[in-house]
Amino acid sequence: MEAETKSNYRRLYRSPDDRVIAGVCGGLGEYFSTDPVILRLILVVLVLFGGSGLILYLLAWVLVPRRPWDMKV
């Protein structure tokens, strides 16, 4: 019973494979099953219009743990 719950449980990690700076957008792309390029474009737009994207990215960089290399996606 416990093994079933663990297999359905997803956790947000920064991606060590698909990263440009810290792997935040790559990890979000894996978590939401979307292309990280789209998330990067959204981030750039947020940075250009108000700067909130930079603050969000830095917070995610600090708060979201990096996915271990041996863990499968």
N, C-alpha and C positions, 0 to 999 in steps of 0.2 A: 504494500500500500504506500509506504513512504517513497519507494523508488518511482512510483507513478507520478507523485507530486513533484519530485525533483526534475523529472524529464520535461514537464510542462512549464517549469519555471524559467523565465527569461530574465537576464540581468543586463543592464547597460554597461558596456566597457568601451574604453578608447581602443581603437584598432591599431595593432602593431604592424599590420600588413598594408592596409590602405590608408596611408597618412601622408599629409603634406607638411604640416607643422607638428601637431601633437596627436593626431588620430581622432580628434573629437568628431568631425563630420563623417569620417569612415565608420566610427562606432555607431553613430546615430543612423547611418545608412544601413548597417547590418541589423540594428535593432528594429527599425521601421520597414525593412525590406524595400529600400528605395536607393536610387543612385546618389552617392555622396556628392557628385558634381552639382546636383540641384540644390542640396543643402549648402554647399560652398557658395553658390551664387546668391542664395537668400542671405547668407552671412555677409557677403560683400555689400549687398544692397543695404542691409541694416547698419553696416559700418559707415557707408557713405551718407546715409540719411539719419543722422542723429548720434551715431557712435555707440548705440546700445549693443550692436553685434559684437564689438570688441570686448565689452564688459561681460557679455554672456559667454563668449568663447573662453575668456580667461577664467571665469568661474567654473565652466565645465572642465577645463584643463586641470584645475586644482581639485575639484570634487569628484569627478568620474575616474574610477580606477582603471589602470591599463590592463587589458586582457592578457592573461598568461600565454606564453608561446605554445604550450602543450595543450591548451584548451581548444576544442573544435567548435566551429561556428554552427 
